[in-house]
């Protein structure tokens, strides 16, 4: 009876296995995809048919995590009781990422900026939008558990654009959790 939001769940990803486990456990899962098509929907339909259990559901939503408007629209859709799903999230697993293999410091470009926006800026916006919805609905007794996609890559591998900067920046949320006002709405794990 848990509600989960997962971004960055592509074929062969760690996220797919987590979705399967959540569905097998009876969760209602919202999966976002930047490649919304009949083929994509059929792929997720197959996962649901294989792993879905009593009480579970799987909702596939087109989503561009690089878009501020999409972030706001997604959270509104999830929490809106009249025009959306009307659910409160128990878990957020924001795994969306853009690879930047081969980009060194002198090769940063628009794709690097987009990747940073997807993996850091709009991930923070997503959490802020959920906090705002929970605050407006006075949902202070059920904090949403956020599982951050951290990485041991703190610049050691090199040639990966702003990937390591995005991931190491997420670690600041562990300190911000206790120094900002959103602690009763969101919990953080890495």
Secondary structure by P-SEA (a helix, b strand, c coil): cbbbbbcccccccaaaaaaaaaaaaccbbbbbbccccaaaaaaaaaaaaacccccbbbbbbbbccccaaaaaaaaaaacccccccccccccccccbbbbbcccccccccaaaaaaaaaacaaaaaaaaaaaaaaaaaccccbbbbbbccccccccccccccaaaaaaaaaaccccccccccccccccccc
